Amino acid sequence: MNKLTVRDVDVSGQRVLVRVDFNVPLDERTGVITDDGRIQAALPTIRYLIEKGARVILASHLGRPDGKVDEKLRMTAVAQRLSQILGRPVKAARDCIGAEVEESVASLKNGDVVMLENLRFHTAEEENDPIFAQGLAKLADIFVDDAFGTAHRSHASIVGVAKHLPAVAGLLLEKELTMLGDILDKPSHPFAALLGGAKISDKVAMVENIMGKVDCILVGGGMAATFLKARNLEVGLSLIEGEMLETATDLMEKATGSGIRLLLPDDVLVANEISAEATFKVVPVDKIPTDMRVADIGSQTVKSFSEELRGCKTIFWNGPMGVYEIPIFAEGTIDLAKLLAGSQATTVIGGGSTAEVVADMGLTDKMTFVSTGGGASLRFLGGKSLPGVDALLDKESPAGS
């Protein structure tokens, strides 16, 4: 990685604004955090800053408040959980800019931590409003971006602030870029990409970019229906991306031409509806009923995918194999997650819903690396730049010398 990191600057006694991704899931009824994985992921940077005597100012969004104050989406619960983990007070500010916040920050002592209020309570955050960015920058001497999950966004707290402060990468952001960069630059072979989820459209660039690097691509999830349709198979009521049929055909042809094995399901679990009360059965892919839809991969597909994956040394996984939220459609995802957890291969999980599946199953520690960014990881692996990374100082910049 050619960007400066928090290790490359003197943070002692400095006010350090850290953009973290604490967009954690909350229980709708109680407001309790149900998975603190994203908080845990940022701990190395936060603890590093505390140990170096920095005055730590954390900034994040939570949920989708659409520019309005939502009491259920305040950062208070996040600050409390972080305080418990760190074993020290973490104050929750009542806003993220303004005189009151500036006074609160001014009272910080070396090693203190404050959590700013939800950035997205202000529409100016997502609009990358320069005045809002200046308001955030006014709070600090140094900016550290440790939010890989939002690195693909051109928001005020990501790219706007970087125009006003020395901007460097946090330890999590550095780790993300290193791990995903190694997947692109020096994977151990055989290298497999296990892809699922609903859409092809958000994975096309990534598939095309890794086409010359992988040995096999395994396609499951809802997106498999579009590939099957492109092969002129009946897919019943399955949701497909009609505009992606030609693209799916092109990808299959490119894989064949490049000597890459592209495996589609041999059989699928089909249902009359996507619900826990659905009628379902497993059928070969050439026997999908016209009045049913694909909801998971079948047992034979789990077997064939497993055989392929067992021989691999590197596996990248993005997207569940079925509708994981409904138990009767989760078996394919569960079986392959367990396989990867027990694998000796380098296993990299591409964030988003796949990371949530792994966390839900208690398998995060069994994987080599679980990315905190779904959209960001796909964009990065697609060979596209990330605005949040581009905004940081390069290693050859004066601040790094």
C-alpha positions in Angstrom: 0.0 0.0 0.0 1.5 3.3 -1.0 -0.4 5.5 1.5 0.8 6.8 4.8 -0.6 5.2 7.9 -1.2 6.3 11.4 2.2 4.9 12.3 3.9 7.4 9.9 2.8 10.5 11.8 3.3 11.8 15.3 0.0 11.7 17.1 1.1 12.3 20.7 -0.9 15.1 22.2 -2.7 15.7 18.9 -6.4 15.8 18.3 -7.0 12.9 15.9 -10.3 12.6 14.0 -10.9 8.9 13.1 -13.5 8.0 10.6 -14.6 4.6 11.7 -17.4 2.3 10.3 -19.6 1.7 13.4 -22.7 1.0 11.4 -23.6 -1.9 13.6 -26.8 -3.9 13.6 -29.3 -3.0 16.3 -32.2 -4.9 17.8 -35.3 -3.1 16.5 -37.1 -3.5 19.8 -34.4 -2.9 22.4 -31.8 -0.8 20.4 -29.1 -3.2 21.7 -26.1 -3.9 19.4 -26.5 -7.5 18.1 -23.0 -7.7 16.5 -20.1 -5.6 17.5 -17.7 -7.0 14.9 -17.1 -3.6 13.3 -16.3 -2.0 16.6 -13.9 -4.9 17.4 -12.2 -4.4 13.9 -11.3 -0.8 14.7 -9.8 -1.5 18.1 -6.2 -1.8 16.9 -6.2 1.8 15.6 -8.1 3.2 18.6 -5.8 1.4 21.1 -2.7 2.5 19.2 -3.8 6.2 19.4 -4.7 5.9 23.1 -1.3 4.3 23.9 0.5 7.1 21.9 -1.4 9.8 24.0 -3.6 11.1 21.2 -6.9 12.8 21.9 -9.2 10.5 20.0 -12.3 11.8 18.2 -14.4 9.0 16.6 -16.9 9.7 13.7 -19.3 7.3 12.1 -22.7 7.0 10.6 -25.4 4.5 11.9 -28.3 3.4 9.8 -30.2 5.6 7.4 -31.6 8.6 9.2 -31.8 10.5 5.9 -30.5 13.8 7.3 -32.8 13.9 10.3 -32.2 13.2 14.0 -33.5 9.7 14.9 -33.4 8.9 18.6 -33.1 5.2 17.7 -29.9 5.9 15.7 -27.9 7.9 18.2 -24.3 6.8 18.8 -24.9 6.4 22.5 -25.2 2.6 22.5 -22.0 2.4 20.3 -20.1 4.7 22.7 -21.3 2.6 25.7 -20.2 -0.7 24.0 -16.8 0.7 23.1 -16.4 2.0 26.6 -17.0 -1.5 28.0 -14.5 -3.0 25.6 -11.8 -0.4 26.2 -12.4 -0.3 30.0 -12.4 3.5 29.9 -15.0 6.2 29.5 -16.1 7.1 25.9 -18.2 10.2 25.9 -21.0 10.5 23.4 -21.3 14.0 21.9 -24.8 15.3 21.1 -23.7 16.5 17.6 -20.8 16.1 15.3 -20.1 19.8 14.5 -20.6 23.1 16.2 -19.5 25.1 19.3 -20.7 22.6 21.9 -18.8 19.8 20.2 -15.7 22.0 19.9 -15.8 22.7 23.6 -16.1 19.0 24.4 -13.1 18.2 22.2 -11.1 21.1 23.8 -11.6 19.4 27.2 -10.0 16.1 26.1 -6.8 15.0 27.7 -4.2 12.8 26.2 -5.6 9.3 25.8 -9.3 10.4 26.1 -11.9 9.2 23.6 -15.1 10.9 22.4 -17.7 9.6 20.0 -19.3 12.2 17.7 -23.0 12.0 17.0 -24.3 10.2 13.9 -22.8 11.9 10.8 -25.9 11.2 8.7 -28.2 13.3 11.0 -26.9 16.0 8.6 -27.7 15.8 4.9 -24.4 17.6 4.3 -22.5 14.5 5.1 -23.6 12.4 2.1 -23.6 15.6 -0.1 -19.9 16.1 0.7 -20.7 19.7 1.7 -17.5 21.7 2.1 -18.7 23.7 5.1 -19.7 20.5 6.9 -16.3 19.0 6.1 -14.6 22.2 7.4 -16.7 21.9 10.6 -15.4 18.4 11.2 -11.8 19.3 10.3 -11.9 22.2 12.8 -12.1 19.6 15.6 -8.8 18.0 14.8 -5.1 18.2 13.9 -4.9 14.9 12.0 -7.4 12.8 10.1 -7.2 9.0 10.2 -9.5 7.0 7.9 -10.1 3.5 9.3 -13.5 2.9 7.6 -13.0 0.6 4.7 -16.7 -0.1 4.6 -17.3 3.5 3.4 -14.1 4.0 1.4 -16.1 3.9 -1.8 -18.2 6.9 -0.8 -17.3 10.5 -1.6 -18.8 11.9 1.6 -17.7 14.8 3.7 -16.2 12.7 6.5 -14.3 10.6 4.1 -12.9 12.9 1.3 -14.0 16.4 2.4 -12.1 16.4 5.7 -9.0 15.1 3.9 -8.7 18.4 2.1 -8.2 20.3 5.3 -6.1 17.9 7.5 -3.1 15.6 7.1 -4.9 12.4 6.1 -3.6 8.9 6.7 -4.9 5.3 6.9 -5.8 3.5 10.0 -4.6 0.0 10.8 -7.8 -1.7 9.7 -7.9 0.2 6.4 -4.3 -0.8 5.8 -5.1 -4.4 6.6 -8.1 -4.5 4.3 -6.1 -3.1 1.4 -3.2 -5.4 2.0 -5.3 -8.6 2.2 -7.5 -7.7 -0.8 -4.4 -6.5 -2.7 -2.7 -9.9 -2.1 -5.8 -11.6 -3.6 -5.2 -9.6 -6.8 -1.4 -9.6 -6.9 -0.2 -12.8 -5.4 -2.8 -15.5 -4.6 -1.7 -19.0 -4.0 -3.1 -21.4 -6.6 -5.5 -23.0 -7.1 -7.6 -19.9 -6.5 -11.4 -20.0 -6.4 -14.0 -17.3 -6.3 -17.3 -18.4 -4.7 -20.0 -15.9 -5.7 -23.6 -15.7 -4.6 -26.2 -13.1 -3.7 -29.0 -11.7 -5.8 -27.4 -9.7 -8.6 -24.7 -10.2 -11.3 -24.7 -6.4 -12.0 -22.8 -5.5 -8.8 -20.1 -8.1 -9.4 -19.4 -7.9 -13.1 -16.4 -5.6 -12.8 -14.9 -7.7 -10.1 -15.4 -11.0 -12.1 -13.9 -9.4 -15.2 -10.9 -8.1 -13.2 -10.1 -11.4 -11.5 -10.8 -13.5 -14.6 -7.1 -13.8 -15.3 -6.1 -14.6 -11.7 -8.6 -17.3 -10.6 -8.6 -21.0 -11.6 -12.3 -21.4 -11.0 -15.5 -19.4 -10.4 -18.4 -21.0 -8.6 -21.8 -19.3 -8.9 -24.7 -19.8 -6.6 -27.4 -17.6 -5.0 -30.1 -15.7 -6.8 -27.6 -14.6 -9.5 -27.2 -18.2 -10.6 -30.7 -18.0 -12.1 -29.6 -15.4 -14.6 -26.7 -17.6 -15.7 -29.0 -20.6 -16.0 -31.4 -18.4 -18.1 -28.5 -17.3 -20.3 -28.0 -21.0 -21.0 -31.6 -21.2 -22.1 -32.8 -23.2 -19.1 -36.2 -22.7 -17.5 -35.9 -20.8 -14.2 -39.6 -20.4 -13.4 -40.5 -17.4 -11.3 -36.9 -16.8 -10.2 -35.8 -13.1 -10.2 -33.4 -12.6 -13.0 -31.6 -9.5 -14.4 -32.8 -9.5 -18.0 -30.4 -6.8 -19.0 -27.5 -9.0 -17.7 -28.3 -12.1 -19.8 -25.8 -11.1 -22.5 -23.2 -10.2 -19.9 -23.6 -13.6 -18.3 -23.1 -15.3 -21.6 -20.0 -13.2 -22.3 -18.6 -14.1 -18.8 -19.1 -17.8 -19.4 -17.5 -17.5 -22.8 -14.5 -15.6 -21.4 -14.0 -18.1 -18.7 -14.0 -21.0 -21.2 -11.6 -19.1 -23.5 -9.3 -18.4 -20.5 -9.3 -22.0 -19.3 -11.2 -21.1 -16.2 -13.7 -23.5 -14.7 -17.0 -21.7 -14.2 -19.4 -23.9 -12.2 -23.1 -23.4 -12.0 -25.4 -25.3 -9.8 -26.2 -28.9 -10.8 -29.4 -28.8 -8.7 -31.4 -26.1 -6.8 -33.9 -25.8 -4.1 -37.0 -24.3 -5.5 -40.0 -22.9 -3.6 -43.5 -21.5 -4.5 -42.7 -18.4 -2.5 -39.9 -16.9 -0.4 -41.2 -17.4 3.1 -40.8 -19.8 6.0 -44.1 -21.4 5.1 -43.2 -22.1 1.5 -43.6 -25.4 -0.3 -40.2 -26.4 -1.6 -38.2 -29.2 -3.2 -34.8 -29.9 -4.7 -34.7 -30.4 -8.5 -32.0 -30.6 -11.2 -31.4 -27.3 -12.9 -33.0 -28.5 -16.1 -36.2 -29.4 -14.2 -37.2 -26.1 -12.6 -41.0 -25.8 -12.5 -42.5 -22.8 -14.2 -44.5 -21.9 -11.0 -41.5 -22.0 -8.6 -38.4 -20.0 -8.0 -34.8 -20.7 -7.0 -34.1 -20.2 -3.3 -30.9 -22.1 -2.6 -28.4 -24.5 -4.1 -29.2 -28.2 -3.9 -27.3 -31.0 -2.1 -25.6 -32.2 -5.3 -24.3 -28.7 -5.9 -23.0 -28.4 -2.4 -21.1 -31.7 -3.0 -19.6 -30.6 -6.4 -18.7 -27.1 -5.1 -17.1 -28.6 -2.0 -15.0 -31.0 -4.1 -13.7 -28.0 -6.1 -13.0 -25.9 -3.0 -11.2 -28.6 -1.1 -8.5 -28.6 -3.7 -7.9 -24.8 -3.5 -5.3 -22.8 -1.7 -7.1 -19.4 -1.9 -10.8 -18.9 -1.7 -12.6 -15.6 -2.0 -16.3 -15.7 -1.0 -18.9 -13.0 -1.7 -22.6 -13.6 -1.5 -24.8 -16.3 0.2 -25.9 -19.4 -1.8 -29.6 -18.9 -0.9 -32.0 -16.8 1.1 -30.0 -17.2 4.3 -32.5 -15.2 6.4 -35.0 -18.0 6.1 -33.7 -21.3 7.7 -35.2 -23.6 5.0 -33.2 -21.8 2.3 -30.0 -21.5 4.3 -28.5 -25.0 4.1 -26.3 -24.4 1.1 -24.8 -21.3 2.6 -24.3 -23.0 6.0 -22.6 -26.1 4.5 -20.1 -24.1 2.4 -19.4 -21.7 5.3 -18.5 -24.7 7.5 -16.3 -26.1 4.7 -14.4 -22.8 4.4 -14.0 -22.6 8.2 -12.3 -25.9 8.3 -10.2 -25.3 5.2 -6.4 -25.0 5.2 -6.7 -22.5 2.4 -6.5 -18.7 2.7 -10.1 -17.8 3.0 -11.2 -14.2 2.4 -14.8 -13.2 3.0 -15.9 -10.2 1.0 -17.8 -8.3 3.6 -21.5 -7.3 3.5 -24.1 -10.1 3.9 -21.4 -12.8 3.6 -19.6 -11.3 6.6 -22.9 -11.2 8.5 -23.5 -14.9 7.8 -20.0 -15.9 9.0 -20.5 -13.8 12.2 -24.0 -15.2 12.8 -22.5 -18.7 12.6 -19.7 -17.8 14.9 -17.1 -18.6 12.3 -15.4 -15.2 11.9 -12.2 -16.4 13.7 -12.1 -19.5 11.5 -11.6 -17.5 8.4 -8.3 -16.0 7.3 -9.8 -12.5 6.8 -13.3 -11.1 6.9 -13.6 -7.8 5.2 -15.7 -5.0 6.8 -16.8 -3.6 3.4 -19.1 -5.3 0.9 -19.4 -2.6 -1.7 -15.9 -1.3 -1.1 -14.3 -4.8 -1.5 -16.2 -5.4 -4.7 -15.1 -2.1 -6.1 -11.5 -2.6 -5.1 -11.4 -6.1 -6.5 -13.0 -4.7 -9.6 -9.9 -2.6 -10.2 -11.6 0.7 -9.4 -10.3 3.4 -7.2 -11.7 4.1 -3.8 -12.3 7.8 -3.1 -11.6 7.4 0.6 -8.2 5.8 -0.2 -7.3 8.3 -3.0 -7.8 11.2 -0.5 -5.0 10.0 1.8 -1.4 11.1 1.7 1.0 9.1 -0.4 4.1 7.6 1.2 6.4 9.9 -0.8 4.6 13.0 0.5 6.4 15.5 2.8 4.4 14.2 5.8 6.0 10.8 5.4 9.6 11.9 5.1 
